[in-house]
Amino acid sequence: MDEHSPLEAEIRRRILAGGPMPVAEYMALCLSDPVHGYYTTHDPFGARGDFITAPEVSQMFGELIGLWVAAVWKQMGAPENVRLIELGPGRGTMMKDALRAVQIVPEFRAAIVVHMVEVSPVLRAQQEKALEGTGVPAFWHSALTEVPKGRAIVFANEFFDALPVNQAVKTERGWHERRIQIDSSGQLAFTIAPEPIPFFQTLLPPALRAPRAGAIFEWRADTAAMELGRRVADERGSALVIDYGHAEIGLGETLQAVDQHAYADPLTFPGSLDLTAHVDFQSLTRAVEAMGATGFGPIDQSQFLRRLGIEHRAATLKAKTARATEIDQALARLIGQNRSAMGELFKVAAFAHPSIGVPPGFET
Ligand code: SAH
């Protein structure tokens, strides 16, 4: 009998049949294989799960995003019907908190139809539960392309970091695609393609073209970002993307595995560990703008949430509850600048149809 998990057995079969596997193919199988993928089979969130995301840290996060969305809707001319689209909604907490916060803008709430874009059946069931009783109609899709046309506001927290990333390694002979093989001891291990990728360096900014041997460059397919840009441009819409990553294109390996809040080897236990990689906001913005939307930011999450009034919101909540310490801790986690906080590592970018102007929080 095979001692490996069903997904690892499948990955090994593919490597034996087709040769070393590109990192992006490995990541896609690990996260969203329809039967054994991490998101397909797990609810990874929360203090007892593998990691915690901003909407799970505090209700303040989703509430402020809700108020941002309502303000953008007004800038869009307050259309009578608007699709509120969330990419990768996890447990549905951010949408639930956002819908509660926009109760103070009833004409906006009446205009909304919610569209959730989710691949995982486990998480989709949780999202349905989270949105029960909100009184706002909601529909589920497995891709943004499936959401019907119409004026739209899209948002996503920690969605792009879960999309598969490709890697290339610099050697004396050029840039080689990084792949995954079975090594002589029978373990999954990184290797590189024998031949360099032709003209790869011409795709890089000049400053990155001649690094030391062994340097790693990561990139994602632009498909999801381009689809987002097309939606914003065609539907005179807007979008908000929140994720961890870097503002400018750069070198370095950021692919990481997390298991119960601790870092792990990304090649162990495929399908049981969360895999993510930094979002390159420069490349993301270029892809979105190529479709006709205008990009704003990225700015640090700390700056964005402060501009939306998170400190004021925290003070109001503290006055109403006995859990003041908890609120202070959540605030520190969301806007703190130290390494264990999200304030500086996480970035926020907005995109809008050129007619809409500067979205709230991005004024210079
Ligand atoms: N936004 C949530 C969850 C982030 S985790 C939060 O902040 O808590 C990533 C989410 O994206 C999960 O819901 C996962 O199932 C979903 N996801 C991952 N890849 C996807 C894809 N290709 N299409 C749609 N959803 C995807």
Boltz pocket constraint, residues with backbone or C-beta under 6 A from the ligand:
constraints:
  - pocket:
      binder: B
      contacts: [[A, 31], [A, 32], [A, 39], [A, 45], [A, 53], [A, 54], [A, 55], [A, 56], [A, 87], [A, 88], [A, 89], [A, 90], [A, 91], [A, 94], [A, 117], [A, 118], [A, 119], [A, 120], [A, 123], [A, 142], [A, 143], [A, 156], [A, 157], [A, 158], [A, 159], [A, 162], [A, 163]]
      max_distance: 6.0
